[in-house]
Amino acid sequence: MAGGFDQPDPKTMADIVEIFDSAVEEGRAALEAATAEDLTAEWALRTGDEVHFKMPKAVVLRSFVLNHAVHHRAQISVYLRLLDIAVPGMYGPSAGETM
């Protein structure tokens, strides 16, 4: 965390989609290239020398990355419903679709 992060600065919806699609492509390629040894290797969240926690990379991917993405997808569906925009089904039909 101490190293910082270059945050994209999208100006249009097309910029947002391009940034997202690029990140998905890079992430998918990294996962496909990862070996079992890569995923069982320990990963640590640290600030400088201070270690906040350590766990295998596969656990970090599942618990922080994937679960976090699911959480945000759920948040977006709430915002869409509040705006009276139909929400597409995620795990089958949604309440906004006919069964």
Biopython code that builds the backbone (N, CA, C, O; Angstrom):
import numpy as np
from Bio.PDB.StructureBuilder import StructureBuilder

atoms = [
    (1, "MET", "N", (0.822, -1.189, 0.000)),
    (1, "MET", "CA", (0.000, 0.000, 0.000)),
    (1, "MET", "C", (0.865, 1.250, 0.000)),
    (1, "MET", "O", (0.421, 2.308, -0.447)),
    (2, "ALA", "N", (2.063, 1.146, 0.484)),
    (2, "ALA", "CA", (2.922, 2.321, 0.568)),
    (2, "ALA", "C", (3.404, 2.771, -0.797)),
    (2, "ALA", "O", (3.808, 3.922, -0.960)),
    (3, "GLY", "N", (3.370, 1.872, -1.794)),
    (3, "GLY", "CA", (3.865, 2.209, -3.121)),
    (3, "GLY", "C", (2.927, 3.065, -3.939)),
    (3, "GLY", "O", (3.328, 3.587, -4.979)),
    (4, "GLY", "N", (1.677, 3.228, -3.499)),
    (4, "GLY", "CA", (0.721, 4.034, -4.242)),
    (4, "GLY", "C", (0.057, 3.257, -5.358)),
    (4, "GLY", "O", (0.330, 2.072, -5.554)),
    (5, "PHE", "N", (-0.815, 3.928, -6.088)),
    (5, "PHE", "CA", (-1.589, 3.311, -7.141)),
    (5, "PHE", "C", (-1.930, 4.364, -8.172)),
    (5, "PHE", "O", (-2.420, 5.439, -7.824)),
    (6, "ASP", "N", (-1.676, 4.069, -9.443)),
    (6, "ASP", "CA", (-2.038, 4.998, -10.512)),
    (6, "ASP", "C", (-3.508, 4.795, -10.858)),
    (6, "ASP", "O", (-3.868, 3.823, -11.522)),
    (7, "GLN", "N", (-4.346, 5.705, -10.410)),
    (7, "GLN", "CA", (-5.787, 5.612, -10.624)),
    (7, "GLN", "C", (-6.136, 6.124, -12.020)),
    (7, "GLN", "O", (-5.750, 7.236, -12.379)),
    (8, "PRO", "N", (-6.866, 5.324, -12.822)),
    (8, "PRO", "CA", (-7.299, 5.804, -14.132)),
    (8, "PRO", "C", (-8.214, 7.012, -13.965)),
    (8, "PRO", "O", (-8.832, 7.191, -12.916)),
    (9, "ASP", "N", (-8.295, 7.830, -14.996)),
    (9, "ASP", "CA", (-9.136, 9.034, -14.961)),
    (9, "ASP", "C", (-10.045, 9.034, -16.184)),
    (9, "ASP", "O", (-9.816, 9.801, -17.120)),
    (10, "PRO", "N", (-11.081, 8.181, -16.193)),
    (10, "PRO", "CA", (-11.958, 8.118, -17.357)),
    (10, "PRO", "C", (-12.793, 9.392, -17.494)),
    (10, "PRO", "O", (-13.194, 10.002, -16.502)),
    (11, "LYS", "N", (-13.041, 9.775, -18.738)),
    (11, "LYS", "CA", (-13.831, 10.979, -19.017)),
    (11, "LYS", "C", (-15.208, 10.630, -19.565)),
    (11, "LYS", "O", (-16.136, 11.433, -19.472)),
    (12, "THR", "N", (-15.347, 9.428, -20.140)),
    (12, "THR", "CA", (-16.601, 9.034, -20.755)),
    (12, "THR", "C", (-16.950, 7.603, -20.336)),
    (12, "THR", "O", (-16.123, 6.885, -19.774)),
    (13, "MET", "N", (-18.181, 7.212, -20.620)),
    (13, "MET", "CA", (-18.594, 5.837, -20.348)),
    (13, "MET", "C", (-17.746, 4.869, -21.166)),
    (13, "MET", "O", (-17.400, 3.790, -20.685)),
    (14, "ALA", "N", (-17.410, 5.247, -22.397)),
    (14, "ALA", "CA", (-16.566, 4.392, -23.237)),
    (14, "ALA", "C", (-15.193, 4.192, -22.598)),
    (14, "ALA", "O", (-14.624, 3.104, -22.686)),
    (15, "ASP", "N", (-14.653, 5.232, -21.954)),
    (15, "ASP", "CA", (-13.371, 5.110, -21.244)),
    (15, "ASP", "C", (-13.484, 4.103, -20.099)),
    (15, "ASP", "O", (-12.585, 3.289, -19.889)),
    (16, "ILE", "N", (-14.595, 4.166, -19.362)),
    (16, "ILE", "CA", (-14.798, 3.251, -18.242)),
    (16, "ILE", "C", (-14.852, 1.813, -18.735)),
    (16, "ILE", "O", (-14.222, 0.927, -18.156)),
    (17, "VAL", "N", (-15.605, 1.582, -19.806)),
    (17, "VAL", "CA", (-15.731, 0.231, -20.364)),
    (17, "VAL", "C", (-14.377, -0.261, -20.866)),
    (17, "VAL", "O", (-14.030, -1.424, -20.663)),
    (18, "GLU", "N", (-13.613, 0.604, -21.513)),
    (18, "GLU", "CA", (-12.287, 0.226, -22.015)),
    (18, "GLU", "C", (-11.339, -0.146, -20.868)),
    (18, "GLU", "O", (-10.619, -1.140, -20.952)),
    (19, "ILE", "N", (-11.343, 0.644, -19.813)),
    (19, "ILE", "CA", (-10.495, 0.362, -18.650)),
    (19, "ILE", "C", (-10.903, -0.966, -18.018)),
    (19, "ILE", "O", (-10.050, -1.787, -17.682)),
    (20, "PHE", "N", (-12.206, -1.173, -17.859)),
    (20, "PHE", "CA", (-12.703, -2.410, -17.262)),
    (20, "PHE", "C", (-12.341, -3.616, -18.121)),
    (20, "PHE", "O", (-11.813, -4.607, -17.616)),
    (21, "ASP", "N", (-12.626, -3.531, -19.425)),
    (21, "ASP", "CA", (-12.334, -4.652, -20.330)),
    (21, "ASP", "C", (-10.851, -4.986, -20.338)),
    (21, "ASP", "O", (-10.476, -6.158, -20.363)),
    (22, "SER", "N", (-10.012, -3.968, -20.316)),
    (22, "SER", "CA", (-8.563, -4.182, -20.302)),
    (22, "SER", "C", (-8.138, -4.879, -19.011)),
    (22, "SER", "O", (-7.319, -5.798, -19.037)),
    (23, "ALA", "N", (-8.700, -4.436, -17.876)),
    (23, "ALA", "CA", (-8.359, -5.050, -16.591)),
    (23, "ALA", "C", (-8.822, -6.502, -16.543)),
    (23, "ALA", "O", (-8.112, -7.360, -16.018)),
    (24, "VAL", "N", (-9.998, -6.784, -17.082)),
    (24, "VAL", "CA", (-10.500, -8.164, -17.114)),
    (24, "VAL", "C", (-9.579, -9.033, -17.959)),
    (24, "VAL", "O", (-9.238, -10.150, -17.568)),
    (25, "GLU", "N", (-9.179, -8.520, -19.112)),
    (25, "GLU", "CA", (-8.283, -9.279, -20.000)),
    (25, "GLU", "C", (-6.946, -9.566, -19.320)),
    (25, "GLU", "O", (-6.451, -10.692, -19.375)),
    (26, "GLU", "N", (-6.364, -8.559, -18.684)),
    (26, "GLU", "CA", (-5.094, -8.745, -17.982)),
    (26, "GLU", "C", (-5.237, -9.734, -16.820)),
    (26, "GLU", "O", (-4.376, -10.590, -16.617)),
    (27, "GLY", "N", (-6.323, -9.610, -16.064)),
    (27, "GLY", "CA", (-6.547, -10.504, -14.942)),
    (27, "GLY", "C", (-6.755, -11.947, -15.382)),
    (27, "GLY", "O", (-6.214, -12.876, -14.783)),
    (28, "ARG", "N", (-7.546, -12.121, -16.436)),
    (28, "ARG", "CA", (-7.782, -13.473, -16.953)),
    (28, "ARG", "C", (-6.479, -14.103, -17.426)),
    (28, "ARG", "O", (-6.213, -15.272, -17.147)),
    (29, "ALA", "N", (-5.666, -13.330, -18.140)),
    (29, "ALA", "CA", (-4.380, -13.851, -18.626)),
    (29, "ALA", "C", (-3.475, -14.233, -17.458)),
    (29, "ALA", "O", (-2.794, -15.257, -17.513)),
    (30, "ALA", "N", (-3.462, -13.424, -16.410)),
    (30, "ALA", "CA", (-2.630, -13.731, -15.247)),
    (30, "ALA", "C", (-3.108, -15.006, -14.551)),
    (30, "ALA", "O", (-2.295, -15.832, -14.137)),
    (31, "LEU", "N", (-4.424, -15.164, -14.421)),
    (31, "LEU", "CA", (-4.951, -16.375, -13.790)),
    (31, "LEU", "C", (-4.667, -17.619, -14.631)),
    (31, "LEU", "O", (-4.316, -18.667, -14.090)),
    (32, "GLU", "N", (-4.818, -17.507, -15.942)),
    (32, "GLU", "CA", (-4.554, -18.651, -16.813)),
    (32, "GLU", "C", (-3.085, -19.053, -16.785)),
    (32, "GLU", "O", (-2.761, -20.231, -16.939)),
    (33, "ALA", "N", (-2.199, -18.087, -16.591)),
    (33, "ALA", "CA", (-0.765, -18.368, -16.566)),
    (33, "ALA", "C", (-0.286, -18.852, -15.194)),
    (33, "ALA", "O", (0.808, -19.405, -15.076)),
    (34, "ALA", "N", (-1.105, -18.644, -14.159)),
    (34, "ALA", "CA", (-0.694, -18.998, -12.794)),
    (34, "ALA", "C", (-0.634, -20.517, -12.616)),
    (34, "ALA", "O", (-1.471, -21.256, -13.133)),
    (35, "THR", "N", (0.358, -20.946, -11.885)),
    (35, "THR", "CA", (0.497, -22.369, -11.543)),
    (35, "THR", "C", (-0.051, -22.593, -10.139)),
    (35, "THR", "O", (-0.330, -21.641, -9.410)),
    (36, "ALA", "N", (-0.200, -23.855, -9.773)),
    (36, "ALA", "CA", (-0.640, -24.178, -8.416)),
    (36, "ALA", "C", (0.343, -23.603, -7.392)),
    (36, "ALA", "O", (-0.058, -23.129, -6.329)),
    (37, "GLU", "N", (1.622, -23.652, -7.726)),
    (37, "GLU", "CA", (2.640, -23.110, -6.808)),
    (37, "GLU", "C", (2.468, -21.599, -6.648)),
    (37, "GLU", "O", (2.621, -21.063, -5.550)),
    (38, "ASP", "N", (2.148, -20.917, -7.756)),
    (38, "ASP", "CA", (1.914, -19.467, -7.669)),
    (38, "ASP", "C", (0.774, -19.162, -6.706)),
    (38, "ASP", "O", (0.868, -18.244, -5.891)),
    (39, "LEU", "N", (-0.306, -19.939, -6.804)),
    (39, "LEU", "CA", (-1.509, -19.651, -6.026)),
    (39, "LEU", "C", (-1.422, -20.098, -4.570)),
    (39, "LEU", "O", (-2.154, -19.590, -3.721)),
    (40, "THR", "N", (-0.544, -21.033, -4.282)),
    (40, "THR", "CA", (-0.376, -21.436, -2.882)),
    (40, "THR", "C", (0.715, -20.632, -2.182)),
    (40, "THR", "O", (0.883, -20.736, -0.967)),
    (41, "ALA", "N", (1.448, -19.838, -2.938)),
    (41, "ALA", "CA", (2.486, -18.983, -2.333)),
    (41, "ALA", "C", (1.824, -17.961, -1.415)),
    (41, "ALA", "O", (0.707, -17.512, -1.671)),
    (42, "GLU", "N", (2.511, -17.608, -0.366)),
    (42, "GLU", "CA", (1.983, -16.659, 0.607)),
    (42, "GLU", "C", (2.019, -15.242, 0.046)),
    (42, "GLU", "O", (2.971, -14.842, -0.624)),
    (43, "TRP", "N", (0.971, -14.504, 0.334)),
    (43, "TRP", "CA", (0.880, -13.096, -0.043)),
    (43, "TRP", "C", (0.686, -12.306, 1.239)),
    (43, "TRP", "O", (-0.009, -12.756, 2.149)),
    (44, "ALA", "N", (1.291, -11.141, 1.315)),
    (44, "ALA", "CA", (1.165, -10.327, 2.524)),
    (44, "ALA", "C", (0.697, -8.923, 2.169)),
    (44, "ALA", "O", (1.170, -8.322, 1.204)),
    (45, "LEU", "N", (-0.232, -8.413, 2.956)),
    (45, "LEU", "CA", (-0.626, -7.008, 2.855)),
    (45, "LEU", "C", (0.209, -6.265, 3.873)),
    (45, "LEU", "O", (0.145, -6.542, 5.071)),
    (46, "ARG", "N", (0.982, -5.334, 3.395)),
    (46, "ARG", "CA", (1.884, -4.623, 4.291)),
    (46, "ARG", "C", (1.945, -3.150, 3.928)),
    (46, "ARG", "O", (1.685, -2.757, 2.791)),
    (47, "THR", "N", (2.289, -2.360, 4.906)),
    (47, "THR", "CA", (2.604, -0.952, 4.714)),
    (47, "THR", "C", (4.033, -0.790, 5.193)),
    (47, "THR", "O", (4.302, -0.792, 6.394)),
    (48, "GLY", "N", (4.942, -0.652, 4.252)),
    (48, "GLY", "CA", (6.347, -0.616, 4.627)),
    (48, "GLY", "C", (6.730, -1.930, 5.275)),
    (48, "GLY", "O", (6.534, -2.993, 4.687)),
    (49, "ASP", "N", (7.273, -1.871, 6.477)),
    (49, "ASP", "CA", (7.671, -3.082, 7.202)),
    (49, "ASP", "C", (6.527, -3.683, 8.018)),
    (49, "ASP", "O", (6.638, -4.807, 8.507)),
    (50, "GLU", "N", (5.441, -2.949, 8.164)),
    (50, "GLU", "CA", (4.318, -3.448, 8.964)),
    (50, "GLU", "C", (3.476, -4.423, 8.137)),
    (50, "GLU", "O", (2.940, -4.050, 7.093)),
    (51, "VAL", "N", (3.361, -5.662, 8.599)),
    (51, "VAL", "CA", (2.559, -6.683, 7.922)),
    (51, "VAL", "C", (1.182, -6.706, 8.577)),
    (51, "VAL", "O", (1.064, -6.926, 9.782)),
    (52, "HIS", "N", (0.140, -6.478, 7.772)),
    (52, "HIS", "CA", (-1.225, -6.483, 8.293)),
    (52, "HIS", "C", (-1.761, -7.910, 8.365)),
    (52, "HIS", "O", (-2.398, -8.284, 9.350)),
    (53, "PHE", "N", (-1.508, -8.708, 7.331)),
    (53, "PHE", "CA", (-1.856, -10.123, 7.357)),
    (53, "PHE", "C", (-1.165, -10.835, 6.215)),
    (53, "PHE", "O", (-0.699, -10.213, 5.261)),
    (54, "LYS", "N", (-1.107, -12.175, 6.331)),
    (54, "LYS", "CA", (-0.526, -13.032, 5.303)),
    (54, "LYS", "C", (-1.489, -14.180, 5.047)),
    (54, "LYS", "O", (-2.126, -14.684, 5.972)),
    (55, "MET", "N", (-1.592, -14.589, 3.794)),
    (55, "MET", "CA", (-2.386, -15.765, 3.433)),
    (55, "MET", "C", (-2.017, -16.194, 2.018)),
    (55, "MET", "O", (-1.397, -15.424, 1.285)),
    (56, "PRO", "N", (-2.391, -17.420, 1.620)),
    (56, "PRO", "CA", (-2.081, -17.877, 0.260)),
    (56, "PRO", "C", (-2.776, -16.986, -0.785)),
    (56, "PRO", "O", (-3.877, -16.485, -0.558)),
    (57, "LYS", "N", (-2.116, -16.805, -1.917)),
    (57, "LYS", "CA", (-2.662, -15.949, -2.971)),
    (57, "LYS", "C", (-4.051, -16.389, -3.423)),
    (57, "LYS", "O", (-4.898, -15.546, -3.716)),
    (58, "ALA", "N", (-4.297, -17.706, -3.485)),
    (58, "ALA", "CA", (-5.615, -18.195, -3.905)),
    (58, "ALA", "C", (-6.702, -17.734, -2.942)),
    (58, "ALA", "O", (-7.810, -17.408, -3.369)),
    (59, "VAL", "N", (-6.398, -17.702, -1.658)),
    (59, "VAL", "CA", (-7.369, -17.242, -0.663)),
    (59, "VAL", "C", (-7.624, -15.746, -0.826)),
    (59, "VAL", "O", (-8.763, -15.294, -0.703)),
    (60, "VAL", "N", (-6.585, -14.987, -1.098)),
    (60, "VAL", "CA", (-6.733, -13.548, -1.332)),
    (60, "VAL", "C", (-7.608, -13.313, -2.557)),
    (60, "VAL", "O", (-8.506, -12.472, -2.525)),
    (61, "LEU", "N", (-7.354, -14.046, -3.633)),
    (61, "LEU", "CA", (-8.151, -13.887, -4.848)),
    (61, "LEU", "C", (-9.619, -14.182, -4.586)),
    (61, "LEU", "O", (-10.495, -13.437, -5.025)),
    (62, "ARG", "N", (-9.885, -15.260, -3.875)),
    (62, "ARG", "CA", (-11.272, -15.638, -3.609)),
    (62, "ARG", "C", (-11.941, -14.691, -2.629)),
    (62, "ARG", "O", (-13.028, -14.183, -2.904)),
    (63, "SER", "N", (-11.307, -14.447, -1.492)),
    (63, "SER", "CA", (-11.977, -13.709, -0.422)),
    (63, "SER", "C", (-11.984, -12.201, -0.618)),
    (63, "SER", "O", (-12.942, -11.540, -0.219)),
    (64, "PHE", "N", (-10.965, -11.650, -1.209)),
    (64, "PHE", "CA", (-10.906, -10.197, -1.367)),
    (64, "PHE", "C", (-11.262, -9.746, -2.775)),
    (64, "PHE", "O", (-12.024, -8.793, -2.939)),
    (65, "VAL", "N", (-10.738, -10.395, -3.772)),
    (65, "VAL", "CA", (-10.949, -9.932, -5.147)),
    (65, "VAL", "C", (-12.328, -10.346, -5.658)),
    (65, "VAL", "O", (-13.137, -9.487, -6.007)),
    (66, "LEU", "N", (-12.606, -11.648, -5.706)),
    (66, "LEU", "CA", (-13.872, -12.104, -6.282)),
    (66, "LEU", "C", (-15.070, -11.711, -5.419)),
    (66, "LEU", "O", (-16.064, -11.207, -5.943)),
    (67, "ASN", "N", (-14.994, -11.931, -4.123)),
    (67, "ASN", "CA", (-16.114, -11.548, -3.263)),
    (67, "ASN", "C", (-16.362, -10.045, -3.299)),
    (67, "ASN", "O", (-17.507, -9.603, -3.217)),
    (68, "HIS", "N", (-15.311, -9.268, -3.420)),
    (68, "HIS", "CA", (-15.454, -7.813, -3.497)),
    (68, "HIS", "C", (-16.164, -7.414, -4.789)),
    (68, "HIS", "O", (-17.008, -6.518, -4.780)),
    (69, "ALA", "N", (-15.831, -8.069, -5.888)),
    (69, "ALA", "CA", (-16.498, -7.784, -7.166)),
    (69, "ALA", "C", (-17.985, -8.126, -7.089)),
    (69, "ALA", "O", (-18.822, -7.375, -7.591)),
    (70, "VAL", "N", (-18.314, -9.247, -6.468)),
    (70, "VAL", "CA", (-19.720, -9.633, -6.309)),
    (70, "VAL", "C", (-20.459, -8.595, -5.467)),
    (70, "VAL", "O", (-21.593, -8.235, -5.784)),
    (71, "HIS", "N", (-19.835, -8.120, -4.418)),
    (71, "HIS", "CA", (-20.422, -7.092, -3.554)),
    (71, "HIS", "C", (-20.761, -5.848, -4.372)),
    (71, "HIS", "O", (-21.853, -5.297, -4.229)),
    (72, "HIS", "N", (-19.847, -5.401, -5.221)),
    (72, "HIS", "CA", (-20.094, -4.195, -6.021)),
    (72, "HIS", "C", (-21.162, -4.440, -7.076)),
    (72, "HIS", "O", (-21.930, -3.531, -7.390)),
    (73, "ARG", "N", (-21.229, -5.643, -7.629)),
    (73, "ARG", "CA", (-22.291, -5.945, -8.592)),
    (73, "ARG", "C", (-23.641, -5.818, -7.897)),
    (73, "ARG", "O", (-24.592, -5.292, -8.475)),
    (74, "ALA", "N", (-23.727, -6.295, -6.667)),
    (74, "ALA", "CA", (-24.976, -6.174, -5.912)),
    (74, "ALA", "C", (-25.307, -4.709, -5.629)),
    (74, "ALA", "O", (-26.470, -4.313, -5.705)),
    (75, "GLN", "N", (-24.306, -3.910, -5.306)),
    (75, "GLN", "CA", (-24.541, -2.482, -5.072)),
    (75, "GLN", "C", (-25.089, -1.818, -6.323)),
    (75, "GLN", "O", (-26.024, -1.022, -6.248)),
    (76, "ILE", "N", (-24.515, -2.140, -7.465)),
    (76, "ILE", "CA", (-24.967, -1.536, -8.727)),
    (76, "ILE", "C", (-26.421, -1.907, -8.991)),
    (76, "ILE", "O", (-27.200, -1.071, -9.448)),
    (77, "SER", "N", (-26.792, -3.154, -8.708)),
    (77, "SER", "CA", (-28.190, -3.549, -8.952)),
    (77, "SER", "C", (-29.144, -2.732, -8.083)),
    (77, "SER", "O", (-30.235, -2.387, -8.537)),
    (78, "VAL", "N", (-28.762, -2.415, -6.848)),
    (78, "VAL", "CA", (-29.600, -1.580, -5.988)),
    (78, "VAL", "C", (-29.738, -0.190, -6.588)),
    (78, "VAL", "O", (-30.844, 0.347, -6.649)),
    (79, "TYR", "N", (-28.641, 0.398, -7.030)),
    (79, "TYR", "CA", (-28.701, 1.730, -7.637)),
    (79, "TYR", "C", (-29.581, 1.731, -8.887)),
    (79, "TYR", "O", (-30.353, 2.666, -9.099)),
    (80, "LEU", "N", (-29.469, 0.693, -9.714)),
    (80, "LEU", "CA", (-30.303, 0.614, -10.913)),
    (80, "LEU", "C", (-31.783, 0.542, -10.541)),
    (80, "LEU", "O", (-32.611, 1.214, -11.157)),
    (81, "ARG", "N", (-32.115, -0.261, -9.549)),
    (81, "ARG", "CA", (-33.526, -0.373, -9.116)),
    (81, "ARG", "C", (-34.035, 0.961, -8.583)),
    (81, "ARG", "O", (-35.173, 1.340, -8.857)),
    (82, "LEU", "N", (-33.212, 1.671, -7.830)),
    (82, "LEU", "CA", (-33.630, 2.980, -7.316)),
    (82, "LEU", "C", (-33.894, 3.976, -8.436)),
    (82, "LEU", "O", (-34.678, 4.910, -8.269)),
    (83, "LEU", "N", (-33.241, 3.778, -9.576)),
    (83, "LEU", "CA", (-33.435, 4.651, -10.735)),
    (83, "LEU", "C", (-34.508, 4.121, -11.683)),
    (83, "LEU", "O", (-34.696, 4.659, -12.774)),
    (84, "ASP", "N", (-35.208, 3.071, -11.268)),
    (84, "ASP", "CA", (-36.245, 2.434, -12.083)),
    (84, "ASP", "C", (-35.706, 1.878, -13.390)),
    (84, "ASP", "O", (-36.376, 1.924, -14.422)),
    (85, "ILE", "N", (-34.491, 1.351, -13.336)),
    (85, "ILE", "CA", (-33.864, 0.714, -14.495)),
    (85, "ILE", "C", (-33.898, -0.784, -14.255)),
    (85, "ILE", "O", (-33.483, -1.254, -13.196)),
    (86, "ALA", "N", (-34.389, -1.536, -15.228)),
    (86, "ALA", "CA", (-34.497, -2.982, -15.072)),
    (86, "ALA", "C", (-33.114, -3.591, -14.845)),
    (86, "ALA", "O", (-32.145, -3.242, -15.519)),
    (87, "VAL", "N", (-33.048, -4.491, -13.898)),
    (87, "VAL", "CA", (-31.795, -5.173, -13.566)),
    (87, "VAL", "C", (-31.783, -6.523, -14.280)),
    (87, "VAL", "O", (-32.711, -7.313, -14.107)),
    (88, "PRO", "N", (-30.762, -6.799, -15.073)),
    (88, "PRO", "CA", (-30.700, -8.102, -15.733)),
    (88, "PRO", "C", (-30.465, -9.220, -14.721)),
    (88, "PRO", "O", (-29.900, -8.991, -13.652)),
    (89, "GLY", "N", (-30.898, -10.412, -15.062)),
    (89, "GLY", "CA", (-30.693, -11.547, -14.182)),
    (89, "GLY", "C", (-29.223, -11.845, -13.997)),
    (89, "GLY", "O", (-28.437, -11.732, -14.938)),
    (90, "MET", "N", (-28.846, -12.227, -12.787)),
    (90, "MET", "CA", (-27.460, -12.582, -12.493)),
    (90, "MET", "C", (-27.309, -14.085, -12.303)),
    (90, "MET", "O", (-26.354, -14.697, -12.780)),
    (91, "TYR", "N", (-28.271, -14.663, -11.594)),
    (91, "TYR", "CA", (-28.274, -16.104, -11.335)),
    (91, "TYR", "C", (-29.642, -16.656, -11.716)),
    (91, "TYR", "O", (-30.243, -17.422, -10.962)),
    (92, "GLY", "N", (-30.124, -16.268, -12.875)),
    (92, "GLY", "CA", (-31.478, -16.583, -13.311)),
    (92, "GLY", "C", (-32.241, -15.281, -13.449)),
    (92, "GLY", "O", (-31.649, -14.208, -13.337)),
    (93, "PRO", "N", (-33.539, -15.350, -13.690)),
    (93, "PRO", "CA", (-34.307, -14.105, -13.890)),
    (93, "PRO", "C", (-34.274, -13.214, -12.651)),
    (93, "PRO", "O", (-34.209, -13.706, -11.525)),
    (94, "SER", "N", (-34.320, -11.911, -12.866)),
    (94, "SER", "CA", (-34.385, -10.967, -11.748)),
    (94, "SER", "C", (-35.838, -10.586, -11.525)),
    (94, "SER", "O", (-36.716, -10.960, -12.302)),
    (95, "ALA", "N", (-36.084, -9.838, -10.454)),
    (95, "ALA", "CA", (-37.439, -9.367, -10.159)),
    (95, "ALA", "C", (-37.950, -8.444, -11.259)),
    (95, "ALA", "O", (-39.159, -8.273, -11.414)),
    (96, "GLY", "N", (-37.040, -7.853, -12.021)),
    (96, "GLY", "CA", (-37.434, -6.956, -13.105)),
    (96, "GLY", "C", (-37.744, -7.679, -14.399)),
    (96, "GLY", "O", (-38.166, -7.047, -15.367)),
    (97, "GLU", "N", (-37.548, -8.975, -14.439)),
    (97, "GLU", "CA", (-37.823, -9.768, -15.638)),
    (97, "GLU", "C", (-39.002, -10.698, -15.374)),
    (97, "GLU", "O", (-39.273, -11.067, -14.231)),
    (98, "THR", "N", (-39.690, -11.065, -16.432)),
    (98, "THR", "CA", (-40.766, -12.048, -16.250)),
    (98, "THR", "C", (-40.160, -13.424, -16.101)),
    (98, "THR", "O", (-39.192, -13.768, -16.779)),
    (99, "MET", "N", (-40.725, -14.194, -15.225)),
    (99, "MET", "CA", (-40.220, -15.550, -14.973)),
    (99, "MET", "C", (-40.640, -16.489, -16.104)),
    (99, "MET", "O", (-40.312, -17.675, -16.076)),
]
sb = StructureBuilder()
sb.init_structure("model")
sb.init_model(0)
sb.init_chain("A")
sb.init_seg("    ")
for serial, (resi, resn, name, xyz) in enumerate(atoms, 1):
    if name == "N":
        sb.init_residue(resn, " ", resi, " ")
    sb.init_atom(name, np.array(xyz, "f"), 0.0, 1.0, " ", f" {name:<3s}", serial, name[0])
structure = sb.get_structure()
